[in-house]
């Protein structure tokens, strides 16, 4: 039933398909709304910081890359074009990488749920990219309006390096 | 025990579902078999009200993380 989520929803490159089923599972079995939300946040925040793929078949020797985004397009592109990788998205190596990534996500999810089942408590250890707090402090209620917890910089770049946006740039630089 | 579900989905049913995942995730099977079971339930006047499967949260039986990873890896090649 989750086939349509492969490749970031039917290969559109949006949300990484490996995350869909785990989020559905967490939604399904965790009754506490606050913990459910925190567990999902932990999974996605961990995803953007984890050097995938840890799970590899013997001898695969795939390079492990932190991709910094939950978007399939970014995740695959960063890995496939990273120095020392350089393989097409249709290559055998890429498929092994995404299979390994899926394994890593499944394992992380089960580890979280098992720990919660044992202790009845849950504490997130990963946080969204720091840019989220900085950017959303203004852009939640000021134009251009937006929402989200995804790594802002992965698509928008660092505003402090955009020469045509002096006011924005200056404001960000002045932030303590 | 954590505040996990206490529904009636069995561990066997869960594990059976794991093998049908096409998104490359062992955990896909859980929701998959749950919904399959719901769809297979006999219709009644108020099917949702009488089905224990509709009680949220659903049951969760601890799984082996490494086996889940292995299943996920293999399942990816079936549709990921």
gemmi code that builds the backbone of each chain (N, CA, C; Angstrom):
import gemmi

chains = {
    "A": [
        ("UNK", (0.811, -1.216, 0.000), (0.000, 0.000, 0.000), (0.848, 1.271, 0.000)),
        ("UNK", (2.153, 1.123, 0.183), (3.007, 2.307, 0.200), (3.859, 2.428, -1.061)),
        ("UNK", (3.568, 1.627, -2.044), (4.359, 1.647, -3.274), (4.368, 3.037, -3.896)),
        ("UNK", (3.244, 3.722, -3.818), (3.137, 5.044, -4.430), (4.047, 6.091, -3.828)),
        ("UNK", (4.630, 5.771, -2.666), (5.523, 6.738, -2.017), (6.977, 6.560, -2.437)),
        ("UNK", (7.249, 5.568, -3.250), (8.639, 5.332, -3.641), (9.160, 6.505, -4.467)),
        ("UNK", (10.446, 6.785, -4.286), (11.047, 7.897, -5.022), (10.442, 9.246, -4.654)),
        ("UNK", (10.046, 9.398, -3.422), (9.475, 10.686, -3.011), (8.106, 10.926, -3.623)),
        ("UNK", (7.246, 9.938, -3.542), (5.897, 9.877, -4.098), (5.967, 9.735, -5.616)),
        ("UNK", (5.946, 8.492, -6.017), (5.930, 8.145, -7.441), (7.038, 8.841, -8.227)),
        ("UNK", (8.193, 8.936, -7.565), (9.407, 9.500, -8.181), (9.301, 10.993, -8.498)),
        ("UNK", (8.503, 11.695, -7.712), (8.461, 13.162, -7.826), (9.573, 13.805, -6.995)),
        ("UNK", (10.214, 13.036, -6.168), (11.332, 13.574, -5.397), (10.936, 14.412, -4.203)),
        ("UNK", (9.704, 14.263, -3.731), (9.307, 15.028, -2.543), (9.772, 14.268, -1.296)),
        ("UNK", (8.920, 14.099, -0.311), (9.355, 13.466, 0.940), (9.914, 12.061, 0.687)),
        ("UNK", (11.029, 11.749, 1.321), (11.645, 10.431, 1.151), (10.646, 9.342, 1.523)),
        ("UNK", (10.434, 8.427, 0.610), (9.431, 7.385, 0.817), (9.707, 6.468, 1.987)),
        ("UNK", (10.973, 6.426, 2.416), (11.300, 5.554, 3.545), (10.653, 6.021, 4.835)),
        ("UNK", (10.256, 7.281, 4.883), (9.702, 7.852, 6.114), (8.198, 7.647, 6.255)),
        ("UNK", (7.542, 7.378, 5.164), (6.079, 7.357, 5.189), (5.524, 6.253, 6.085)),
        ("UNK", (5.977, 5.034, 5.845), (5.445, 3.917, 6.624), (5.801, 4.027, 8.110)),
        ("UNK", (7.031, 4.409, 8.441), (7.335, 4.588, 9.861), (6.452, 5.637, 10.539)),
        ("UNK", (6.197, 6.731, 9.846), (5.322, 7.748, 10.434), (3.906, 7.181, 10.599)),
        ("UNK", (3.466, 6.430, 9.611), (2.138, 5.806, 9.712), (2.094, 4.833, 10.881)),
        ("UNK", (3.184, 4.092, 11.054), (3.231, 3.135, 12.165), (3.198, 3.853, 13.507)),
        ("UNK", (4.003, 4.892, 13.637), (4.021, 5.659, 14.888), (2.639, 6.236, 15.157)),
        ("UNK", (2.044, 6.796, 14.134), (0.692, 7.338, 14.272), (-0.287, 6.275, 14.757)),
        ("UNK", (-0.063, 5.062, 14.293), (-1.021, 3.990, 14.549), (-0.912, 3.406, 15.947)),
        ("UNK", (0.306, 3.323, 16.472), (0.480, 2.581, 17.727), (0.807, 3.447, 18.940)),
        ("UNK", (1.130, 4.696, 18.746), (1.442, 5.566, 19.895), (0.217, 6.405, 20.210)),
        ("UNK", (-0.317, 6.207, 21.390), (-1.560, 6.877, 21.752), (-1.386, 8.292, 22.250)),
        ("UNK", (-0.274, 8.557, 22.889), (-0.044, 9.881, 23.459), (0.301, 10.866, 22.347)),
        ("UNK", (-0.543, 11.870, 22.191), (-0.379, 12.797, 21.064), (0.952, 13.546, 21.119)),
        ("UNK", (1.339, 13.967, 22.304), (2.594, 14.731, 22.451), (3.791, 13.848, 22.113)),
        ("UNK", (3.798, 12.647, 22.636), (4.917, 11.748, 22.367), (4.927, 11.331, 20.904)),
        ("UNK", (3.758, 11.131, 20.350), (3.685, 10.777, 18.925), (4.347, 11.857, 18.080)),
        ("UNK", (4.023, 13.098, 18.371), (4.594, 14.222, 17.632), (6.101, 14.306, 17.841)),
        ("UNK", (6.527, 14.124, 19.073), (7.972, 14.201, 19.369), (8.733, 13.067, 18.697)),
        ("UNK", (8.116, 11.906, 18.622), (8.788, 10.760, 18.008), (8.938, 10.958, 16.502)),
        ("UNK", (7.931, 11.508, 15.895), (8.010, 11.790, 14.454), (9.059, 12.869, 14.193)),
        ("UNK", (9.069, 13.895, 15.025), (10.099, 14.934, 14.885), (11.496, 14.339, 15.044)),
        ("UNK", (11.631, 13.455, 16.006), (12.935, 12.817, 16.233), (13.366, 12.030, 14.996)),
        ("UNK", (12.437, 11.304, 14.415), (12.772, 10.494, 13.241), (13.261, 11.374, 12.086)),
        ("UNK", (12.545, 12.454, 11.826), (12.931, 13.312, 10.697), (14.199, 14.111, 10.992)),
        ("UNK", (14.327, 14.573, 12.235), (15.536, 15.325, 12.599), (16.754, 14.407, 12.553)),
        ("UNK", (16.568, 13.176, 12.997), (17.660, 12.191, 12.905), (18.005, 11.931, 11.436)),
        ("UNK", (16.990, 11.818, 10.612), (17.200, 11.521, 9.190), (18.120, 12.555, 8.539)),
        ("UNK", (17.896, 13.812, 8.821), (18.682, 14.834, 8.124), (20.123, 14.914, 8.640)),
        ("UNK", (20.401, 14.220, 9.746), (21.746, 14.267, 10.320), (22.504, 12.947, 10.221)),
        ("UNK", (21.818, 11.906, 9.790), (22.441, 10.582, 9.826), (23.181, 10.284, 8.524)),
        ("UNK", (24.397, 9.772, 8.620), (25.141, 9.420, 7.397), (24.677, 8.069, 6.838)),
        ("UNK", (23.743, 8.137, 5.925), (23.223, 6.923, 5.279), (24.183, 6.450, 4.195)),
        ("UNK", (24.200, 5.171, 3.858), (23.522, 4.087, 4.559), (24.458, 3.350, 5.507)),
        ("UNK", (24.002, 3.156, 6.723), (24.771, 2.329, 7.662), (24.588, 0.853, 7.320)),
        ("UNK", (23.363, 0.485, 6.981), (23.075, -0.910, 6.632), (23.575, -1.160, 5.209)),
        ("UNK", (24.536, -2.012, 5.102), (25.082, -2.358, 3.784), (25.419, -3.839, 3.763)),
        ("UNK", (25.234, -4.430, 2.619), (25.651, -5.817, 2.483), (27.176, -5.881, 2.486)),
        ("UNK", (27.692, -6.992, 2.914), (29.140, -7.160, 2.984), (29.775, -6.886, 1.625)),
        ("UNK", (30.779, -6.032, 1.650), (31.504, -5.739, 0.422), (30.941, -4.597, -0.392)),
        ("UNK", (29.811, -4.061, -0.005), (29.197, -2.975, -0.779), (30.061, -1.716, -0.719)),
        ("UNK", (30.529, -1.392, 0.458), (31.417, -0.233, 0.644), (30.839, 1.050, 0.061)),
        ("UNK", (29.570, 1.275, 0.286), (28.937, 2.504, -0.182), (29.355, 3.669, 0.702)),
        ("UNK", (29.568, 4.804, 0.075), (29.954, 5.972, 0.851), (28.751, 6.448, 1.665)),
        ("UNK", (29.009, 6.854, 2.898), (27.938, 7.329, 3.784), (27.941, 8.859, 3.806)),
        ("UNK", (26.771, 9.426, 3.512), (26.656, 10.879, 3.364), (25.513, 11.409, 4.231)),
        ("UNK", (25.771, 12.501, 4.941), (24.691, 13.240, 5.607), (24.064, 14.144, 4.555)),
        ("UNK", (22.760, 14.005, 4.336), (22.148, 14.747, 3.234), (21.438, 16.016, 3.689)),
        ("UNK", (21.121, 16.141, 4.957), (20.590, 17.399, 5.470), (19.184, 17.739, 5.059)),
        ("UNK", (18.456, 16.796, 4.523), (17.088, 17.080, 4.091), (16.288, 15.785, 4.060)),
        ("UNK", (14.990, 15.916, 4.253), (14.127, 14.741, 4.144), (13.551, 14.598, 2.739)),
        ("UNK", (13.919, 15.496, 1.844), (13.401, 15.412, 0.477), (14.183, 14.374, -0.322)),
        ("UNK", (13.486, 13.520, -0.995), (14.105, 12.485, -1.824), (15.050, 13.106, -2.841)),
        ("UNK", (14.609, 14.154, -3.485), (15.407, 14.800, -4.526), (16.774, 15.216, -3.986)),
        ("UNK", (16.770, 15.849, -2.826), (18.010, 16.324, -2.226), (18.826, 15.157, -1.686)),
        ("UNK", (18.141, 14.243, -1.033), (18.820, 13.089, -0.444), (19.568, 12.291, -1.502)),
        ("UNK", (18.875, 11.979, -2.592), (19.494, 11.193, -3.658), (20.565, 12.009, -4.388)),
        ("UNK", (20.247, 13.258, -4.685), (21.186, 14.080, -5.453), (22.494, 14.286, -4.706)),
        ("UNK", (22.390, 14.579, -3.421), (23.615, 14.805, -2.647), (24.458, 13.549, -2.592)),
        ("UNK", (23.797, 12.423, -2.429), (24.566, 11.180, -2.330), (25.148, 10.800, -3.691)),
        ("UNK", (24.321, 10.858, -4.708), (24.758, 10.384, -6.031), (25.826, 11.271, -6.645)),
        ("UNK", (25.893, 12.517, -6.210), (26.861, 13.449, -6.795), (27.990, 13.822, -5.833)),
        ("UNK", (28.002, 13.170, -4.702), (29.047, 13.465, -3.731), (30.408, 13.022, -4.258)),
        ("UNK", (31.418, 13.713, -3.802), (32.766, 13.352, -4.217), (33.053, 11.897, -3.838)),
        ("UNK", (33.529, 11.168, -4.765), (33.834, 9.776, -4.476), (32.693, 8.825, -4.730)),
        ("UNK", (31.518, 9.369, -5.078), (30.365, 8.515, -5.391), (30.128, 8.612, -6.896)),
        ("UNK", (29.502, 9.690, -7.350), (29.353, 9.936, -8.770), (28.684, 8.824, -9.541)),
        ("UNK", (27.494, 8.459, -9.128), (26.763, 7.408, -9.842), (25.365, 7.933, -10.188)),
        ("UNK", (24.757, 7.364, -11.197), (23.442, 7.823, -11.610), (22.374, 7.345, -10.625)),
        ("UNK", (21.253, 8.035, -10.663), (20.156, 7.688, -9.765), (19.514, 6.360, -10.133)),
        ("UNK", (19.842, 5.855, -11.292), (19.281, 4.562, -11.693), (20.288, 3.426, -11.533)),
        ("UNK", (21.412, 3.747, -10.939), (22.479, 2.751, -10.821), (22.176, 1.720, -9.739)),
        ("UNK", (22.884, 0.633, -9.837), (22.773, -0.424, -8.830), (23.207, 0.102, -7.464)),
        ("UNK", (24.250, 0.917, -7.475), (24.755, 1.455, -6.204), (23.718, 2.346, -5.523)),
        ("UNK", (23.031, 3.154, -6.318), (22.008, 4.027, -5.739), (20.877, 3.208, -5.136)),
        ("UNK", (20.485, 2.165, -5.808), (19.415, 1.315, -5.263), (19.865, 0.660, -3.958)),
        ("UNK", (21.120, 0.240, -3.929), (21.630, -0.344, -2.693), (21.667, 0.697, -1.581)),
        ("UNK", (21.998, 1.901, -1.964), (22.044, 2.978, -0.970), (20.661, 3.265, -0.403)),
        ("UNK", (19.659, 3.384, -1.260), (18.321, 3.709, -0.780), (17.699, 2.528, -0.033)),
        ("UNK", (18.052, 1.326, -0.422), (17.595, 0.153, 0.327), (18.218, 0.169, 1.719)),
        ("UNK", (19.506, 0.502, 1.780), (20.173, 0.588, 3.068), (19.612, 1.708, 3.925)),
        ("UNK", (19.330, 2.819, 3.292), (18.701, 3.944, 4.005), (17.354, 3.511, 4.579)),
        ("UNK", (16.569, 2.802, 3.777), (15.270, 2.313, 4.248), (15.443, 1.390, 5.443)),
        ("UNK", (16.475, 0.566, 5.390), (16.767, -0.329, 6.512), (17.120, 0.478, 7.756)),
        ("UNK", (17.928, 1.500, 7.572), (18.319, 2.345, 8.710), (17.101, 3.027, 9.334)),
        ("UNK", (16.210, 3.524, 8.494), (15.015, 4.217, 8.993), (14.100, 3.230, 9.725)),
        ("UNK", (13.961, 2.036, 9.166), (13.130, 1.024, 9.821), (13.701, 0.656, 11.184)),
        ("UNK", (15.014, 0.483, 11.231), (15.654, 0.117, 12.499), (15.493, 1.228, 13.532)),
        ("UNK", (15.715, 2.455, 13.109), (15.553, 3.590, 14.033), (14.123, 3.643, 14.579)),
        ("UNK", (13.162, 3.428, 13.719), (11.767, 3.483, 14.137), (11.460, 2.398, 15.160)),
        ("UNK", (11.901, 1.204, 14.871), (11.654, 0.092, 15.790), (12.375, 0.325, 17.122)),
        ("UNK", (13.568, 0.858, 17.057), (14.298, 1.146, 18.299), (13.539, 2.149, 19.164)),
        ("UNK", (12.983, 3.171, 18.533), (12.221, 4.178, 19.291), (10.977, 3.560, 19.902)),
        ("UNK", (10.258, 2.787, 19.106), (9.015, 2.198, 19.599), (9.290, 1.164, 20.693)),
        ("UNK", (10.340, 0.383, 20.518), (10.686, -0.604, 21.547), (11.035, 0.081, 22.864)),
        ("UNK", (11.817, 1.143, 22.766), (12.225, 1.866, 23.975), (11.010, 2.470, 24.676)),
        ("UNK", (10.108, 2.992, 23.881), (8.899, 3.575, 24.463), (8.026, 2.497, 25.094)),
        ("UNK", (7.960, 1.353, 24.441), (7.173, 0.245, 24.989), (7.751, -0.230, 26.320)),
        ("UNK", (9.061, -0.167, 26.435), (9.723, -0.649, 27.661), (9.606, 0.345, 28.799)),
        ("UNK", (9.770, 1.617, 28.487), (9.900, 2.625, 29.551), (8.668, 3.491, 29.747)),
        ("UNK", (7.858, 3.603, 28.717), (6.704, 4.487, 28.810), (7.063, 5.947, 28.686)),
        ("UNK", (8.337, 6.188, 28.373), (8.784, 7.567, 28.197), (9.528, 7.693, 26.872)),
        ("UNK", (9.632, 8.928, 26.412), (10.375, 9.156, 25.186), (11.032, 10.522, 25.258)),
        ("UNK", (12.279, 10.584, 24.879), (12.993, 11.856, 24.856), (13.748, 11.978, 23.539)),
        ("UNK", (13.418, 12.996, 22.784), (14.100, 13.222, 21.502), (15.538, 13.636, 21.755)),
        ("UNK", (16.417, 13.182, 20.889), (17.825, 13.560, 21.011), (18.313, 14.352, 19.804)),
        ("UNK", (17.485, 14.423, 18.775), (17.853, 15.209, 17.598), (16.872, 16.374, 17.446)),
        ("UNK", (17.377, 17.438, 16.887), (16.559, 18.630, 16.684), (16.579, 19.013, 15.212)),
        ("UNK", (15.564, 19.742, 14.755), (15.606, 20.250, 13.376), (16.837, 21.130, 13.174)),
        ("UNK", (17.175, 21.364, 11.931), (18.303, 22.235, 11.633), (18.109, 23.588, 12.319)),
        ("UNK", (19.181, 24.175, 12.790), (19.095, 25.437, 13.529), (18.481, 26.555, 12.697)),
        ("UNK", (18.547, 26.444, 11.391), (17.977, 27.487, 10.534), (16.467, 27.606, 10.717)),
        ("UNK", (15.834, 26.529, 11.121), (14.372, 26.557, 11.256), (13.951, 27.587, 12.306)),
        ("UNK", (14.592, 27.530, 13.454), (14.235, 28.475, 14.514), (14.519, 29.903, 14.078)),
        ("UNK", (15.654, 30.095, 13.417), (16.028, 31.440, 12.975), (15.048, 31.979, 11.939)),
        ("UNK", (14.782, 31.191, 10.929), (13.941, 31.653, 9.822), (12.479, 31.786, 10.227)),
        ("UNK", (11.994, 30.791, 10.961), (10.573, 30.789, 11.289), (10.219, 31.817, 12.351)),
        ("UNK", (11.212, 32.311, 13.033), (10.952, 33.361, 14.013), (10.265, 34.550, 13.340)),
        ("UNK", (10.646, 34.827, 12.110), (10.011, 35.919, 11.365), (8.949, 35.405, 10.392)),
        ("UNK", (9.291, 34.388, 9.640), (8.456, 34.025, 8.495), (7.191, 33.251, 8.853)),
        ("UNK", (7.000, 32.982, 10.126), (5.723, 32.408, 10.530), (4.624, 33.471, 10.459)),
        ("UNK", (4.964, 34.684, 10.879), (3.957, 35.742, 10.957), (4.283, 36.975, 10.132)),
        ("UNK", (5.344, 36.899, 9.368), (5.725, 38.028, 8.513), (5.990, 37.532, 7.093)),
        ("UNK", (5.686, 38.366, 6.104), (5.905, 37.941, 4.719), (7.390, 37.886, 4.375)),
        ("UNK", (7.760, 37.003, 3.496), (6.925, 35.957, 2.904), (6.610, 34.849, 3.912)),
        ("UNK", (5.309, 34.583, 4.082), (4.862, 33.605, 5.078), (5.208, 32.190, 4.634)),
        ("UNK", (5.480, 31.374, 5.621), (5.709, 29.961, 5.312), (5.534, 29.128, 6.569)),
        ("UNK", (5.710, 27.842, 6.434), (5.671, 26.940, 7.577), (6.604, 25.771, 7.310)),
        ("UNK", (6.966, 25.061, 8.354), (7.776, 23.870, 8.164), (8.886, 23.727, 9.175)),
        ("UNK", (9.466, 22.531, 9.203), (10.604, 22.234, 10.071), (11.771, 21.678, 9.266)),
        ("UNK", (11.582, 21.615, 7.943), (12.651, 21.122, 7.080), (13.832, 22.087, 7.142)),
        ("UNK", (15.000, 21.602, 6.816), (16.197, 22.428, 6.785), (16.033, 23.539, 5.745)),
        ("UNK", (15.866, 24.780, 6.207), (15.623, 25.904, 5.291), (16.763, 26.063, 4.289)),
        ("UNK", (17.967, 25.841, 4.763), (19.147, 26.128, 3.946), (19.317, 25.167, 2.779)),
        ("UNK", (18.729, 23.980, 2.884), (18.942, 22.999, 1.826), (18.335, 23.448, 0.503)),
        ("UNK", (17.302, 24.287, 0.560), (16.702, 24.807, -0.678), (17.005, 26.291, -0.879)),
        ("UNK", (17.007, 27.044, 0.189), (17.105, 28.498, 0.071), (18.520, 29.033, 0.190)),
        ("UNK", (19.432, 28.205, 0.635), (20.788, 28.676, 0.827), (20.905, 29.539, 2.082)),
        ("UNK", (22.097, 30.004, 2.318), (22.360, 30.829, 3.495), (22.108, 32.296, 3.145)),
        ("UNK", (21.118, 32.954, 3.774), (20.799, 34.341, 3.420), (21.936, 35.304, 3.681)),
        ("UNK", (22.861, 34.918, 4.522), (23.978, 35.821, 4.787), (24.946, 35.878, 3.617)),
        ("UNK", (24.758, 34.998, 2.658), (25.655, 34.976, 1.496), (24.988, 35.501, 0.237)),
        ("UNK", (23.751, 36.033, 0.381), (23.022, 36.529, -0.788), (23.252, 38.030, -0.901)),
        ("UNK", (24.059, 38.494, -1.840), (24.430, 39.908, -1.917), (23.271, 40.828, -2.269)),
        ("UNK", (22.253, 40.323, -2.950), (21.146, 41.181, -3.361), (20.110, 41.371, -2.266)),
        ("UNK", (20.314, 40.799, -1.139), (19.330, 40.868, -0.073), (19.978, 41.490, 1.162)),
        ("UNK", (20.410, 42.736, 0.985), (21.204, 43.386, 2.025), (20.482, 43.485, 3.360)),
        ("UNK", (19.220, 43.893, 3.323), (18.510, 44.059, 4.589), (18.386, 42.733, 5.330)),
        ("UNK", (17.990, 41.733, 4.579), (17.854, 40.411, 5.172), (19.204, 39.944, 5.701)),
        ("UNK", (20.179, 40.136, 4.871), (21.521, 39.704, 5.218), (22.005, 40.400, 6.488)),
        ("UNK", (21.797, 41.715, 6.546), (22.246, 42.462, 7.715), (21.507, 42.032, 8.979)),
        ("UNK", (20.208, 41.797, 8.797), (19.417, 41.403, 9.959), (19.902, 40.077, 10.517)),
        ("UNK", (20.141, 39.148, 9.643), (20.592, 37.837, 10.091), (21.951, 37.937, 10.766)),
        ("UNK", (22.822, 38.763, 10.204), (24.156, 38.894, 10.773), (24.129, 39.537, 12.158)),
        ("UNK", (23.125, 40.394, 12.382), (23.046, 41.076, 13.668), (22.468, 40.191, 14.760)),
        ("UNK", (21.858, 39.097, 14.357), (21.243, 38.241, 15.361), (22.297, 37.732, 16.337)),
        ("UNK", (21.972, 37.782, 17.614), (22.955, 37.307, 18.615), (23.193, 35.794, 18.476)),
    ],
    "B": [
        ("UNK", (5.206, -0.514, 30.954), (4.925, -0.471, 29.523), (4.533, 0.928, 29.101)),
        ("UNK", (4.923, 1.300, 27.929), (4.547, 2.605, 27.413), (3.105, 2.635, 27.017)),
        ("UNK", (2.669, 3.807, 26.690), (1.279, 3.957, 26.318), (1.107, 3.613, 24.850)),
        ("UNK", (1.395, 2.383, 24.552), (1.221, 1.913, 23.195), (-0.135, 1.264, 23.075)),
        ("UNK", (-0.477, 0.931, 21.851), (-1.811, 0.430, 21.600), (-2.114, -0.894, 22.261)),
        ("UNK", (-3.384, -1.152, 22.454), (-3.817, -2.405, 23.048), (-4.857, -3.076, 22.168)),
        ("UNK", (-4.781, -2.831, 20.866), (-5.731, -3.426, 19.937), (-5.456, -4.896, 19.724)),
        ("UNK", (-6.070, -5.471, 18.712), (-6.040, -6.913, 18.562), (-5.143, -7.400, 17.432)),
        ("UNK", (-4.437, -6.519, 16.798), (-3.568, -6.966, 15.720), (-2.478, -7.850, 16.307)),
        ("UNK", (-2.301, -9.027, 15.745), (-1.360, -9.970, 16.324), (0.048, -9.753, 15.800)),
        ("UNK", (0.991, -10.286, 16.545), (2.392, -10.191, 16.127), (2.582, -10.945, 14.815)),
        ("UNK", (1.905, -12.090, 14.697), (2.020, -12.855, 13.469), (1.493, -12.051, 12.290)),
        ("UNK", (0.368, -11.394, 12.526), (-0.204, -10.582, 11.462), (0.710, -9.449, 11.076)),
        ("UNK", (1.341, -8.885, 12.087), (2.279, -7.797, 11.819), (3.433, -8.284, 10.963)),
        ("UNK", (4.041, -9.376, 11.408), (5.208, -9.881, 10.702), (4.860, -10.353, 9.303)),
        ("UNK", (3.655, -10.910, 9.144), (3.239, -11.347, 7.823), (3.187, -10.150, 6.878)),
        ("UNK", (2.739, -9.043, 7.423), (2.624, -7.850, 6.603), (3.964, -7.264, 6.214)),
        ("UNK", (4.971, -7.531, 7.018), (6.269, -6.939, 6.740), (6.783, -7.352, 5.373)),
        ("UNK", (6.529, -8.566, 5.007), (7.055, -9.073, 3.757), (6.383, -8.492, 2.538)),
        ("UNK", (5.289, -7.794, 2.707), (4.558, -7.265, 1.562), (4.935, -5.827, 1.269)),
        ("UNK", (5.829, -5.283, 2.058), (6.205, -3.889, 1.872), (6.869, -3.669, 0.526)),
        ("UNK", (6.533, -2.577, -0.095), (7.180, -2.224, -1.349), (7.923, -0.922, -1.221)),
        ("UNK", (7.796, -0.249, -0.126), (8.474, 1.033, 0.064), (9.835, 0.841, 0.691)),
        ("UNK", (10.241, -0.378, 0.859), (11.554, -0.639, 1.398), (11.608, -0.571, 2.899)),
        ("UNK", (10.482, -0.746, 3.549), (10.458, -0.625, 4.988), (9.760, -1.802, 5.625)),
        ("UNK", (10.423, -2.385, 6.586), (9.785, -3.484, 7.286), (8.522, -3.024, 7.980)),
        ("UNK", (8.555, -1.829, 8.486), (7.426, -1.351, 9.257), (6.207, -1.057, 8.404)),
        ("UNK", (6.383, -1.022, 7.112), (5.240, -0.814, 6.229), (4.160, -1.829, 6.522)),
        ("UNK", (4.584, -3.023, 6.783), (3.642, -4.123, 6.936), (2.632, -3.915, 8.028)),
        ("UNK", (3.018, -3.186, 9.046), (2.084, -3.027, 10.162), (0.798, -2.360, 9.706)),
        ("UNK", (0.937, -1.159, 9.198), (-0.262, -0.447, 8.771), (-0.920, -1.184, 7.618)),
        ("UNK", (-0.090, -1.805, 6.789), (-0.639, -2.514, 5.651), (-1.584, -3.609, 6.071)),
        ("UNK", (-1.138, -4.467, 6.987), (-1.996, -5.580, 7.354), (-3.162, -5.096, 8.195)),
        ("UNK", (-2.979, -4.032, 8.914), (-4.087, -3.498, 9.685), (-5.226, -3.087, 8.764)),
        ("UNK", (-4.880, -2.345, 7.745), (-5.917, -1.876, 6.846), (-6.495, -3.015, 6.031)),
        ("UNK", (-5.661, -3.993, 5.706), (-6.177, -5.150, 4.995), (-7.197, -5.884, 5.842)),
        ("UNK", (-6.881, -5.991, 7.134), (-7.818, -6.671, 8.019), (-9.128, -5.906, 8.126)),
        ("UNK", (-9.031, -4.602, 8.154), (-10.245, -3.803, 8.222), (-11.091, -4.000, 6.978)),
        ("UNK", (-10.405, -4.019, 5.840), (-11.140, -4.167, 4.596), (-11.798, -5.529, 4.500)),
        ("UNK", (-11.181, -6.530, 5.145), (-11.711, -7.881, 5.053), (-12.826, -8.143, 6.060)),
        ("UNK", (-13.007, -7.215, 6.992), (-14.021, -7.422, 8.018), (-15.423, -7.475, 7.395)),
        ("UNK", (-16.255, -8.325, 7.953), (-17.609, -8.434, 7.435), (-18.395, -7.161, 7.741)),
        ("UNK", (-19.124, -6.657, 6.761), (-19.896, -5.439, 6.990), (-21.053, -5.686, 7.956)),
        ("UNK", (-21.276, -4.726, 8.816), (-22.420, -4.775, 9.715), (-23.098, -3.422, 9.635)),
        ("UNK", (-24.094, -3.231, 10.466), (-24.784, -1.948, 10.445), (-23.853, -0.817, 10.793)),
        ("UNK", (-22.949, -1.079, 11.715), (-21.966, -0.074, 12.116), (-20.626, -0.776, 12.284)),
        ("UNK", (-20.015, -1.124, 11.175), (-18.819, -1.960, 11.233), (-17.690, -1.348, 12.036)),
        ("UNK", (-17.523, -0.066, 11.969), (-16.411, 0.551, 12.671), (-16.593, 0.457, 14.184)),
        ("UNK", (-17.818, 0.619, 14.636), (-18.071, 0.619, 16.066), (-17.811, -0.744, 16.694)),
        ("UNK", (-17.956, -1.821, 15.909), (-17.816, -3.153, 16.476), (-16.448, -3.768, 16.209)),
        ("UNK", (-15.625, -3.096, 15.503), (-14.328, -3.659, 15.166), (-13.280, -3.197, 16.158)),
        ("UNK", (-12.635, -4.171, 16.797), (-11.577, -3.805, 17.736), (-10.398, -3.177, 17.010)),
        ("UNK", (-10.295, -3.432, 15.725), (-9.183, -2.870, 14.958), (-9.296, -1.362, 14.808)),
        ("UNK", (-10.445, -0.826, 15.081), (-10.615, 0.610, 14.930), (-10.215, 1.368, 16.189)),
        ("UNK", (-9.892, 0.636, 17.244), (-9.494, 1.313, 18.467), (-8.061, 1.818, 18.331)),
        ("UNK", (-7.931, 3.082, 18.555), (-6.611, 3.696, 18.468), (-6.108, 3.999, 19.869)),
        ("UNK", (-4.880, 3.711, 20.175), (-3.844, 3.160, 19.303), (-3.942, 1.650, 19.155)),
        ("UNK", (-3.370, 1.150, 18.064), (-3.357, -0.282, 17.832), (-2.223, -0.930, 18.633)),
        ("UNK", (-2.295, -2.254, 18.680), (-1.298, -2.989, 19.459), (0.090, -2.878, 18.837)),
        ("UNK", (1.070, -2.884, 19.694), (2.454, -2.926, 19.215), (3.202, -3.978, 20.023)),
        ("UNK", (3.786, -4.923, 19.343), (4.636, -5.923, 19.979), (6.074, -5.598, 19.599)),
        ("UNK", (6.948, -5.610, 20.584), (8.337, -5.244, 20.313), (8.905, -6.103, 19.183)),
        ("UNK", (9.689, -5.441, 18.346), (10.280, -6.101, 17.187), (11.798, -6.112, 17.306)),
        ("UNK", (12.413, -6.943, 16.530), (13.871, -6.990, 16.457), (14.324, -5.934, 15.454)),
        ("UNK", (15.017, -4.898, 15.917), (15.422, -3.813, 14.995), (16.263, -4.299, 13.819)),
        ("UNK", (17.133, -5.250, 14.078), (18.000, -5.734, 12.998), (17.222, -6.547, 11.964)),
        ("UNK", (16.253, -7.302, 12.433), (15.424, -8.039, 11.483), (14.552, -7.084, 10.674)),
        ("UNK", (14.069, -6.053, 11.342), (13.272, -5.045, 10.628), (14.113, -4.393, 9.536)),
        ("UNK", (15.363, -4.110, 9.867), (16.256, -3.498, 8.878), (16.500, -4.445, 7.707)),
        ("UNK", (16.707, -5.684, 8.016), (16.958, -6.668, 6.961), (15.743, -6.801, 6.036)),
        ("UNK", (14.564, -6.856, 6.639), (13.338, -6.951, 5.831), (13.163, -5.704, 4.981)),
        ("UNK", (13.458, -4.562, 5.570), (13.308, -3.309, 4.834), (14.241, -3.270, 3.635)),
        ("UNK", (15.459, -3.709, 3.860), (16.443, -3.708, 2.759), (15.936, -4.555, 1.599)),
        ("UNK", (15.493, -5.738, 1.908), (15.022, -6.649, 0.855), (13.752, -6.138, 0.205)),
        ("UNK", (12.877, -5.560, 1.014), (11.592, -5.093, 0.480), (11.765, -3.936, -0.495)),
        ("UNK", (12.820, -3.168, -0.295), (13.051, -2.021, -1.194), (13.091, -2.458, -2.646)),
        ("UNK", (13.694, -3.586, -2.903), (13.869, -4.026, -4.281), (12.586, -4.591, -4.909)),
        ("UNK", (11.540, -4.649, -4.108), (10.254, -5.107, -4.631), (9.376, -3.948, -5.094)),
        ("UNK", (9.848, -2.749, -4.903), (9.001, -1.642, -5.317), (9.541, -0.273, -4.963)),
        ("UNK", (10.644, -0.257, -4.221), (11.205, 1.040, -3.818), (11.823, 1.747, -4.984)),
    ],
}
model = gemmi.Model(1)
for chain_id, residues in chains.items():
    chain = gemmi.Chain(chain_id)
    for i, (resn, *xyz) in enumerate(residues, 1):
        res = gemmi.Residue()
        res.name, res.seqid = resn, gemmi.SeqId(i, " ")
        for name, pos in zip(("N", "CA", "C"), xyz):
            atom = gemmi.Atom()
            atom.name, atom.element = name, gemmi.Element(name[0])
            atom.pos, atom.b_iso = gemmi.Position(*pos), 0.0
            res.add_atom(atom)
        chain.add_residue(res)
    model.add_chain(chain)
structure = gemmi.Structure()
structure.add_model(model)
structure.setup_entities()
